[in-house]
Amino acid sequence: AKHQISRESLFISTKIGMFTGDHQSGVYSPEEMWRKMMVHVLPTDVFKKTQCMAVYCLKEFFARSYRNLELESIDVLYLDNAAEYQLSVIGKEHFMKRLLAAFQLFEEFRASGRIKAYGLASWNSFLLPADNPLSLSLEEVVELAQQVGGFEHHGFKYIQVPANVLMPEVWELRCQPVNVLNESFTILEAARELKLGVFGVAPLMSGALLSSNNAIAKRVRSHASLMLLDSIGSRFIQVSRSIPGLLSLIVGQSTPSHSVANARAFDLPMLTPQQFDMYTTSRTNGGNTLPPGWVR
Protein backbone atom coordinates (compact mmCIF):
# COMPACT_ATOMS: atom_id res chain seq x y z
CA ALA A 1 0.00 0.00 0.00
CA LYS A 2 1.24 3.50 -0.79
CA HIS A 3 0.92 4.68 2.84
CA GLN A 4 2.99 1.89 4.37
CA ILE A 5 6.01 3.09 6.36
CA SER A 6 8.89 0.78 7.19
CA ARG A 7 10.05 0.45 10.79
CA GLU A 8 13.57 1.34 9.67
CA SER A 9 12.39 4.78 8.54
CA LEU A 10 11.09 5.67 12.02
CA PHE A 11 12.96 6.70 15.15
CA ILE A 12 10.81 5.70 18.14
CA SER A 13 11.39 6.70 21.75
CA THR A 14 9.54 6.41 25.03
CA LYS A 15 9.90 7.96 28.48
CA ILE A 16 9.66 6.39 31.90
CA GLY A 17 9.93 7.69 35.44
CA MET A 18 6.55 9.40 35.83
CA PHE A 19 3.32 7.88 37.04
CA THR A 20 0.84 7.82 34.17
CA GLY A 21 -2.37 6.03 33.40
CA ASP A 22 -2.28 2.80 31.40
CA HIS A 23 -5.62 2.12 29.76
CA GLN A 24 -4.38 -1.18 28.37
CA SER A 25 -4.27 -2.61 31.89
CA GLY A 26 -7.29 -0.74 33.23
CA VAL A 27 -5.35 1.87 35.22
CA TYR A 28 -6.90 5.13 34.12
CA SER A 29 -5.13 7.86 36.06
CA PRO A 30 -1.62 8.72 37.32
CA GLU A 31 -2.91 8.66 40.91
CA GLU A 32 -4.30 5.17 40.45
CA MET A 33 -0.94 4.02 39.09
CA TRP A 34 0.84 5.66 42.03
CA ARG A 35 -1.38 3.85 44.55
CA LYS A 36 -0.83 0.56 42.73
CA MET A 37 2.97 0.83 42.91
CA MET A 38 3.38 2.41 46.35
CA VAL A 39 3.10 -0.97 48.07
CA HIS A 40 6.35 -2.03 46.38
CA VAL A 41 8.58 1.00 47.10
CA LEU A 42 9.51 3.26 50.00
CA PRO A 43 7.67 6.58 50.41
CA THR A 44 11.04 8.32 50.04
CA ASP A 45 11.39 6.83 46.53
CA VAL A 46 8.41 8.83 45.24
CA PHE A 47 8.42 12.57 44.63
CA LYS A 48 5.24 14.66 44.64
CA LYS A 49 3.23 11.51 43.84
CA THR A 50 4.56 11.99 40.32
CA GLN A 51 8.12 10.80 39.76
CA CYS A 52 10.04 7.68 40.81
CA MET A 53 13.24 5.99 39.66
CA ALA A 54 13.29 3.12 42.10
CA VAL A 55 14.28 0.04 40.11
CA TYR A 56 10.92 -1.65 40.72
CA CYS A 57 9.02 1.32 39.31
CA LEU A 58 11.32 1.70 36.33
CA LYS A 59 10.87 -1.96 35.47
CA GLU A 60 7.08 -1.63 35.68
CA PHE A 61 7.00 1.62 33.71
CA PHE A 62 9.12 0.12 30.96
CA ALA A 63 7.22 -3.18 30.84
CA ARG A 64 3.96 -1.30 30.24
CA SER A 65 5.42 0.98 27.59
CA TYR A 66 7.19 -1.88 25.81
CA ARG A 67 4.01 -3.94 25.76
CA ASN A 68 1.87 -1.06 24.52
CA LEU A 69 4.25 -0.13 21.70
CA GLU A 70 4.35 -3.72 20.40
CA LEU A 71 7.86 -3.32 19.02
CA GLU A 72 10.77 -5.71 19.08
CA SER A 73 13.17 -2.89 19.93
CA ILE A 74 12.78 0.79 20.89
CA ASP A 75 15.36 3.23 19.58
CA VAL A 76 15.79 5.23 22.78
CA LEU A 77 14.43 5.04 26.33
CA TYR A 78 14.44 8.31 28.28
CA LEU A 79 14.40 8.76 32.05
CA ASP A 80 12.00 11.65 32.50
CA ASN A 81 12.80 14.73 34.62
CA ALA A 82 14.51 12.79 37.40
CA ALA A 83 16.91 15.56 38.39
CA GLU A 84 14.20 18.20 38.30
CA TYR A 85 12.11 16.26 40.85
CA GLN A 86 14.80 14.73 43.03
CA LEU A 87 17.97 16.84 43.28
CA SER A 88 16.45 19.49 45.54
CA VAL A 89 15.22 16.83 47.96
CA ILE A 90 17.94 14.18 48.19
CA GLY A 91 21.06 16.05 47.08
CA LYS A 92 23.55 15.29 44.35
CA GLU A 93 25.45 12.39 45.92
CA HIS A 94 22.33 10.34 46.63
CA PHE A 95 20.82 11.27 43.28
CA MET A 96 23.86 10.07 41.35
CA LYS A 97 23.71 6.72 43.15
CA ARG A 98 20.09 6.34 42.06
CA LEU A 99 20.97 7.36 38.52
CA LEU A 100 23.75 4.76 38.46
CA ALA A 101 21.23 2.05 39.43
CA ALA A 102 18.86 3.26 36.71
CA PHE A 103 21.62 3.12 34.10
CA GLN A 104 22.53 -0.41 35.19
CA LEU A 105 18.92 -1.41 34.55
CA PHE A 106 18.89 0.32 31.17
CA GLU A 107 22.05 -1.52 30.15
CA GLU A 108 20.19 -4.76 30.97
CA PHE A 109 17.37 -3.63 28.67
CA ARG A 110 19.97 -2.96 25.95
CA ALA A 111 21.57 -6.37 26.40
CA SER A 112 18.16 -8.01 25.94
CA GLY A 113 17.62 -6.10 22.69
CA ARG A 114 14.51 -4.28 23.91
CA ILE A 115 16.16 -0.85 23.56
CA LYS A 116 19.02 0.38 21.42
CA ALA A 117 20.02 3.37 23.55
CA TYR A 118 18.91 5.45 26.54
CA GLY A 119 18.99 9.06 27.62
CA LEU A 120 17.76 11.77 29.97
CA ALA A 121 14.75 14.00 29.31
CA SER A 122 15.38 17.25 31.17
CA TRP A 123 13.89 20.66 31.74
CA ASN A 124 16.41 22.94 33.43
CA SER A 125 18.94 20.68 35.17
CA PHE A 126 21.44 21.02 32.30
CA LEU A 127 20.82 24.78 31.97
CA LEU A 128 21.80 26.12 35.39
CA PRO A 129 25.19 27.57 36.41
CA ALA A 130 27.59 24.83 37.45
CA ASP A 131 27.72 26.06 41.07
CA ASN A 132 23.94 25.77 41.45
CA PRO A 133 23.14 22.71 43.62
CA LEU A 134 20.27 21.84 41.26
CA SER A 135 22.48 21.70 38.18
CA LEU A 136 23.55 18.46 36.54
CA SER A 137 26.88 17.94 34.82
CA LEU A 138 26.51 16.18 31.50
CA GLU A 139 30.11 15.00 31.71
CA GLU A 140 29.47 13.36 35.11
CA VAL A 141 26.37 11.64 33.75
CA VAL A 142 28.39 10.26 30.84
CA GLU A 143 30.99 8.98 33.32
CA LEU A 144 28.22 7.07 35.17
CA ALA A 145 27.19 5.44 31.92
CA GLN A 146 30.80 4.52 31.22
CA GLN A 147 31.01 2.80 34.62
CA VAL A 148 28.15 0.45 33.82
CA GLY A 149 28.35 0.13 30.04
CA GLY A 150 32.00 0.57 29.18
CA PHE A 151 34.02 3.59 28.11
CA GLU A 152 33.15 3.33 24.41
CA HIS A 153 30.22 0.94 24.46
CA HIS A 154 27.69 2.42 26.92
CA GLY A 155 24.16 3.12 25.70
CA PHE A 156 23.73 6.69 27.02
CA LYS A 157 23.42 8.50 23.69
CA TYR A 158 20.73 11.20 23.86
CA ILE A 159 19.29 14.00 25.95
CA GLN A 160 16.22 16.19 25.64
CA VAL A 161 16.31 19.91 26.46
CA PRO A 162 13.78 22.72 25.94
CA ALA A 163 14.18 24.40 22.56
CA ASN A 164 12.28 27.66 22.34
CA VAL A 165 12.96 31.38 22.17
CA LEU A 166 12.15 31.93 25.86
CA MET A 167 14.99 29.71 27.06
CA PRO A 168 18.15 30.97 25.33
CA GLU A 169 20.34 29.29 27.96
CA VAL A 170 20.29 26.25 25.66
CA TRP A 171 22.47 28.00 23.09
CA GLU A 172 23.93 30.91 25.11
CA LEU A 173 24.86 29.85 28.65
CA ARG A 174 28.25 28.17 29.02
CA CYS A 175 27.31 26.26 32.16
CA GLN A 176 28.59 22.78 31.32
CA PRO A 177 32.24 22.14 32.26
CA VAL A 178 34.00 19.44 30.28
CA ASN A 179 37.01 18.82 32.47
CA VAL A 180 38.92 16.69 30.00
CA LEU A 181 39.04 19.81 27.79
CA ASN A 182 39.40 22.25 30.72
CA GLU A 183 36.63 24.43 29.32
CA SER A 184 32.93 25.21 29.85
CA PHE A 185 30.39 24.91 27.05
CA THR A 186 26.70 25.41 26.37
CA ILE A 187 24.69 22.22 26.77
CA LEU A 188 24.59 21.83 22.98
CA GLU A 189 28.35 22.25 22.66
CA ALA A 190 29.03 19.92 25.61
CA ALA A 191 26.81 17.25 24.08
CA ARG A 192 28.76 17.51 20.83
CA GLU A 193 32.08 17.15 22.65
CA LEU A 194 30.75 14.14 24.60
CA LYS A 195 29.26 12.55 21.45
CA LEU A 196 25.60 12.78 22.45
CA GLY A 197 22.60 13.70 20.33
CA VAL A 198 20.26 16.45 21.53
CA PHE A 199 16.52 16.50 20.85
CA GLY A 200 14.68 19.78 21.43
CA VAL A 201 11.28 19.81 23.16
CA ALA A 202 8.59 22.38 24.02
CA PRO A 203 9.08 24.64 20.97
CA LEU A 204 5.67 26.23 21.67
CA MET A 205 5.83 26.06 25.49
CA SER A 206 2.50 24.17 25.44
CA GLY A 207 1.00 26.98 23.39
CA ALA A 208 2.13 29.79 25.69
CA LEU A 209 4.34 31.32 22.98
CA LEU A 210 1.38 31.79 20.66
CA SER A 211 0.18 34.72 22.78
CA SER A 212 3.28 35.68 24.81
CA ASN A 213 4.14 39.37 25.19
CA ASN A 214 7.83 38.49 25.15
CA ALA A 215 9.69 40.72 22.68
CA ILE A 216 11.28 37.85 20.80
CA ALA A 217 7.99 35.95 20.62
CA LYS A 218 6.33 39.00 19.09
CA ARG A 219 9.13 39.27 16.53
CA VAL A 220 8.80 35.62 15.50
CA ARG A 221 5.03 35.90 15.14
CA SER A 222 5.20 38.94 12.88
CA HIS A 223 8.54 38.91 11.03
CA ALA A 224 8.11 39.22 7.28
CA SER A 225 10.57 36.45 6.41
CA LEU A 226 8.44 33.90 8.31
CA MET A 227 5.16 34.92 6.69
CA LEU A 228 5.53 32.06 4.19
CA LEU A 229 4.28 29.94 7.08
CA ASP A 230 0.57 30.48 7.66
CA SER A 231 0.34 29.18 11.22
CA ILE A 232 2.00 31.03 14.10
CA GLY A 233 3.01 27.68 15.59
CA SER A 234 4.95 26.73 12.48
CA ARG A 235 6.95 29.97 12.72
CA PHE A 236 8.14 29.11 16.22
CA ILE A 237 8.88 25.55 15.11
CA GLN A 238 10.97 26.89 12.23
CA VAL A 239 13.07 28.98 14.64
CA SER A 240 13.42 26.20 17.22
CA ARG A 241 14.42 23.52 14.74
CA SER A 242 17.14 25.88 13.48
CA ILE A 243 18.92 26.08 16.85
CA PRO A 244 22.52 25.17 15.98
CA GLY A 245 23.47 21.82 17.49
CA LEU A 246 20.04 20.19 17.74
CA LEU A 247 19.72 16.73 16.26
CA SER A 248 15.97 17.10 15.84
CA LEU A 249 12.87 18.69 17.34
CA ILE A 250 10.01 16.92 19.13
CA VAL A 251 6.63 18.59 18.64
CA GLY A 252 3.41 17.47 20.35
CA GLN A 253 0.11 18.18 18.61
CA SER A 254 -3.43 17.94 19.92
CA THR A 255 -5.26 17.77 16.58
CA PRO A 256 -4.49 16.50 13.05
CA SER A 257 -5.09 19.99 11.63
CA HIS A 258 -2.38 21.43 13.89
CA SER A 259 -0.01 18.69 12.77
CA VAL A 260 -0.59 19.51 9.11
CA ALA A 261 -0.25 23.27 9.60
CA ASN A 262 2.84 23.13 11.78
CA ALA A 263 4.58 20.47 9.68
CA ARG A 264 4.82 23.03 6.87
CA ALA A 265 7.87 24.45 8.65
CA PHE A 266 9.75 21.33 7.57
CA ASP A 267 9.12 22.17 3.92
CA LEU A 268 11.49 25.12 4.24
CA PRO A 269 15.26 25.14 4.68
CA MET A 270 16.35 25.72 8.24
CA LEU A 271 17.40 29.23 9.16
CA THR A 272 21.04 30.10 8.70
CA PRO A 273 22.98 30.88 11.90
CA GLN A 274 22.79 34.58 10.96
CA GLN A 275 19.01 34.44 10.53
CA PHE A 276 18.63 32.54 13.79
CA ASP A 277 20.63 35.22 15.64
CA MET A 278 18.39 37.90 14.15
CA TYR A 279 15.36 36.34 15.81
CA THR A 280 16.87 35.45 19.16
CA THR A 281 19.62 37.80 20.33
CA SER A 282 18.14 41.30 20.76
CA ARG A 283 16.31 40.74 24.00
CA THR A 284 14.73 43.74 25.68
CA ASN A 285 14.28 44.21 29.42
CA GLY A 286 12.08 41.38 30.64
CA GLY A 287 12.46 39.55 27.35
CA ASN A 288 13.64 36.37 29.06
CA THR A 289 10.63 36.07 31.34
CA LEU A 290 8.73 32.80 31.24
CA PRO A 291 4.95 32.75 30.98
CA PRO A 292 2.96 32.34 34.21
CA GLY A 293 3.02 28.78 35.50
CA TRP A 294 6.38 27.86 33.97
CA VAL A 295 9.21 27.28 36.42
CA ARG A 296 12.88 26.90 35.57
C-alpha positions as CSV (number, residue, x, y, z in Angstrom):
1,A,0.0,0.0,0.0
2,K,1.2,3.5,-0.8
3,H,0.9,4.7,2.8
4,Q,3.0,1.9,4.4
5,I,6.0,3.1,6.4
6,S,8.9,0.8,7.2
7,R,10.1,0.4,10.8
8,E,13.6,1.3,9.7
9,S,12.4,4.8,8.5
10,L,11.1,5.7,12.0
11,F,13.0,6.7,15.2
12,I,10.8,5.7,18.1
13,S,11.4,6.7,21.7
14,T,9.5,6.4,25.0
15,K,9.9,8.0,28.5
16,I,9.7,6.4,31.9
17,G,9.9,7.7,35.4
18,M,6.6,9.4,35.8
19,F,3.3,7.9,37.0
20,T,0.8,7.8,34.2
21,G,-2.4,6.0,33.4
22,D,-2.3,2.8,31.4
23,H,-5.6,2.1,29.8
24,Q,-4.4,-1.2,28.4
25,S,-4.3,-2.6,31.9
26,G,-7.3,-0.7,33.2
27,V,-5.3,1.9,35.2
28,Y,-6.9,5.1,34.1
29,S,-5.1,7.9,36.1
30,P,-1.6,8.7,37.3
31,E,-2.9,8.7,40.9
32,E,-4.3,5.2,40.4
33,M,-0.9,4.0,39.1
34,W,0.8,5.7,42.0
35,R,-1.4,3.8,44.5
36,K,-0.8,0.6,42.7
37,M,3.0,0.8,42.9
38,M,3.4,2.4,46.3
39,V,3.1,-1.0,48.1
40,H,6.4,-2.0,46.4
41,V,8.6,1.0,47.1
42,L,9.5,3.3,50.0
43,P,7.7,6.6,50.4
44,T,11.0,8.3,50.0
45,D,11.4,6.8,46.5
46,V,8.4,8.8,45.2
47,F,8.4,12.6,44.6
48,K,5.2,14.7,44.6
49,K,3.2,11.5,43.8
50,T,4.6,12.0,40.3
51,Q,8.1,10.8,39.8
52,C,10.0,7.7,40.8
53,M,13.2,6.0,39.7
54,A,13.3,3.1,42.1
55,V,14.3,0.0,40.1
56,Y,10.9,-1.7,40.7
57,C,9.0,1.3,39.3
58,L,11.3,1.7,36.3
59,K,10.9,-2.0,35.5
60,E,7.1,-1.6,35.7
61,F,7.0,1.6,33.7
62,F,9.1,0.1,31.0
63,A,7.2,-3.2,30.8
64,R,4.0,-1.3,30.2
65,S,5.4,1.0,27.6
66,Y,7.2,-1.9,25.8
67,R,4.0,-3.9,25.8
68,N,1.9,-1.1,24.5
69,L,4.3,-0.1,21.7
70,E,4.3,-3.7,20.4
71,L,7.9,-3.3,19.0
72,E,10.8,-5.7,19.1
73,S,13.2,-2.9,19.9
74,I,12.8,0.8,20.9
75,D,15.4,3.2,19.6
76,V,15.8,5.2,22.8
77,L,14.4,5.0,26.3
78,Y,14.4,8.3,28.3
79,L,14.4,8.8,32.1
80,D,12.0,11.6,32.5
81,N,12.8,14.7,34.6
82,A,14.5,12.8,37.4
83,A,16.9,15.6,38.4
84,E,14.2,18.2,38.3
85,Y,12.1,16.3,40.9
86,Q,14.8,14.7,43.0
87,L,18.0,16.8,43.3
88,S,16.5,19.5,45.5
89,V,15.2,16.8,48.0
90,I,17.9,14.2,48.2
91,G,21.1,16.0,47.1
92,K,23.5,15.3,44.4
93,E,25.5,12.4,45.9
94,H,22.3,10.3,46.6
95,F,20.8,11.3,43.3
96,M,23.9,10.1,41.3
97,K,23.7,6.7,43.1
98,R,20.1,6.3,42.1
99,L,21.0,7.4,38.5
100,L,23.7,4.8,38.5
101,A,21.2,2.0,39.4
102,A,18.9,3.3,36.7
103,F,21.6,3.1,34.1
104,Q,22.5,-0.4,35.2
105,L,18.9,-1.4,34.5
106,F,18.9,0.3,31.2
107,E,22.0,-1.5,30.2
108,E,20.2,-4.8,31.0
109,F,17.4,-3.6,28.7
110,R,20.0,-3.0,26.0
111,A,21.6,-6.4,26.4
112,S,18.2,-8.0,25.9
113,G,17.6,-6.1,22.7
114,R,14.5,-4.3,23.9
115,I,16.2,-0.8,23.6
116,K,19.0,0.4,21.4
117,A,20.0,3.4,23.6
118,Y,18.9,5.4,26.5
119,G,19.0,9.1,27.6
120,L,17.8,11.8,30.0
121,A,14.8,14.0,29.3
122,S,15.4,17.2,31.2
123,W,13.9,20.7,31.7
124,N,16.4,22.9,33.4
125,S,18.9,20.7,35.2
126,F,21.4,21.0,32.3
127,L,20.8,24.8,32.0
128,L,21.8,26.1,35.4
129,P,25.2,27.6,36.4
130,A,27.6,24.8,37.5
131,D,27.7,26.1,41.1
132,N,23.9,25.8,41.5
133,P,23.1,22.7,43.6
134,L,20.3,21.8,41.3
135,S,22.5,21.7,38.2
136,L,23.5,18.5,36.5
137,S,26.9,17.9,34.8
138,L,26.5,16.2,31.5
139,E,30.1,15.0,31.7
140,E,29.5,13.4,35.1
141,V,26.4,11.6,33.8
142,V,28.4,10.3,30.8
143,E,31.0,9.0,33.3
144,L,28.2,7.1,35.2
145,A,27.2,5.4,31.9
146,Q,30.8,4.5,31.2
147,Q,31.0,2.8,34.6
148,V,28.1,0.5,33.8
149,G,28.4,0.1,30.0
150,G,32.0,0.6,29.2
151,F,34.0,3.6,28.1
152,E,33.2,3.3,24.4
153,H,30.2,0.9,24.5
154,H,27.7,2.4,26.9
155,G,24.2,3.1,25.7
156,F,23.7,6.7,27.0
157,K,23.4,8.5,23.7
158,Y,20.7,11.2,23.9
159,I,19.3,14.0,26.0
160,Q,16.2,16.2,25.6
161,V,16.3,19.9,26.5
162,P,13.8,22.7,25.9
163,A,14.2,24.4,22.6
164,N,12.3,27.7,22.3
165,V,13.0,31.4,22.2
166,L,12.1,31.9,25.9
167,M,15.0,29.7,27.1
168,P,18.1,31.0,25.3
169,E,20.3,29.3,28.0
170,V,20.3,26.3,25.7
171,W,22.5,28.0,23.1
172,E,23.9,30.9,25.1
173,L,24.9,29.8,28.7
174,R,28.3,28.2,29.0
175,C,27.3,26.3,32.2
176,Q,28.6,22.8,31.3
177,P,32.2,22.1,32.3
178,V,34.0,19.4,30.3
179,N,37.0,18.8,32.5
180,V,38.9,16.7,30.0
181,L,39.0,19.8,27.8
182,N,39.4,22.3,30.7
183,E,36.6,24.4,29.3
184,S,32.9,25.2,29.9
185,F,30.4,24.9,27.1
186,T,26.7,25.4,26.4
187,I,24.7,22.2,26.8
188,L,24.6,21.8,23.0
189,E,28.3,22.2,22.7
190,A,29.0,19.9,25.6
191,A,26.8,17.2,24.1
192,R,28.8,17.5,20.8
193,E,32.1,17.1,22.6
194,L,30.7,14.1,24.6
195,K,29.3,12.6,21.4
196,L,25.6,12.8,22.5
197,G,22.6,13.7,20.3
198,V,20.3,16.4,21.5
199,F,16.5,16.5,20.9
200,G,14.7,19.8,21.4
201,V,11.3,19.8,23.2
202,A,8.6,22.4,24.0
203,P,9.1,24.6,21.0
204,L,5.7,26.2,21.7
205,M,5.8,26.1,25.5
206,S,2.5,24.2,25.4
207,G,1.0,27.0,23.4
208,A,2.1,29.8,25.7
209,L,4.3,31.3,23.0
210,L,1.4,31.8,20.7
211,S,0.2,34.7,22.8
212,S,3.3,35.7,24.8
213,N,4.1,39.4,25.2
214,N,7.8,38.5,25.2
215,A,9.7,40.7,22.7
216,I,11.3,37.8,20.8
217,A,8.0,35.9,20.6
218,K,6.3,39.0,19.1
219,R,9.1,39.3,16.5
220,V,8.8,35.6,15.5
221,R,5.0,35.9,15.1
222,S,5.2,38.9,12.9
223,H,8.5,38.9,11.0
224,A,8.1,39.2,7.3
225,S,10.6,36.4,6.4
226,L,8.4,33.9,8.3
227,M,5.2,34.9,6.7
228,L,5.5,32.1,4.2
229,L,4.3,29.9,7.1
230,D,0.6,30.5,7.7
231,S,0.3,29.2,11.2
232,I,2.0,31.0,14.1
233,G,3.0,27.7,15.6
234,S,5.0,26.7,12.5
235,R,6.9,30.0,12.7
236,F,8.1,29.1,16.2
237,I,8.9,25.5,15.1
238,Q,11.0,26.9,12.2
239,V,13.1,29.0,14.6
240,S,13.4,26.2,17.2
241,R,14.4,23.5,14.7
242,S,17.1,25.9,13.5
243,I,18.9,26.1,16.8
244,P,22.5,25.2,16.0
245,G,23.5,21.8,17.5
246,L,20.0,20.2,17.7
247,L,19.7,16.7,16.3
248,S,16.0,17.1,15.8
249,L,12.9,18.7,17.3
250,I,10.0,16.9,19.1
251,V,6.6,18.6,18.6
252,G,3.4,17.5,20.3
253,Q,0.1,18.2,18.6
254,S,-3.4,17.9,19.9
255,T,-5.3,17.8,16.6
256,P,-4.5,16.5,13.0
257,S,-5.1,20.0,11.6
258,H,-2.4,21.4,13.9
259,S,0.0,18.7,12.8
260,V,-0.6,19.5,9.1
261,A,-0.2,23.3,9.6
262,N,2.8,23.1,11.8
263,A,4.6,20.5,9.7
264,R,4.8,23.0,6.9
265,A,7.9,24.4,8.6
266,F,9.7,21.3,7.6
267,D,9.1,22.2,3.9
268,L,11.5,25.1,4.2
269,P,15.3,25.1,4.7
270,M,16.4,25.7,8.2
271,L,17.4,29.2,9.2
272,T,21.0,30.1,8.7
273,P,23.0,30.9,11.9
274,Q,22.8,34.6,11.0
275,Q,19.0,34.4,10.5
276,F,18.6,32.5,13.8
277,D,20.6,35.2,15.6
278,M,18.4,37.9,14.1
279,Y,15.4,36.3,15.8
280,T,16.9,35.5,19.2
281,T,19.6,37.8,20.3
282,S,18.1,41.3,20.8
283,R,16.3,40.7,24.0
284,T,14.7,43.7,25.7
285,N,14.3,44.2,29.4
286,G,12.1,41.4,30.6
287,G,12.5,39.6,27.4
288,N,13.6,36.4,29.1
289,T,10.6,36.1,31.3
290,L,8.7,32.8,31.2
291,P,4.9,32.7,31.0
292,P,3.0,32.3,34.2
293,G,3.0,28.8,35.5
294,W,6.4,27.9,34.0
295,V,9.2,27.3,36.4
296,R,12.9,26.9,35.6
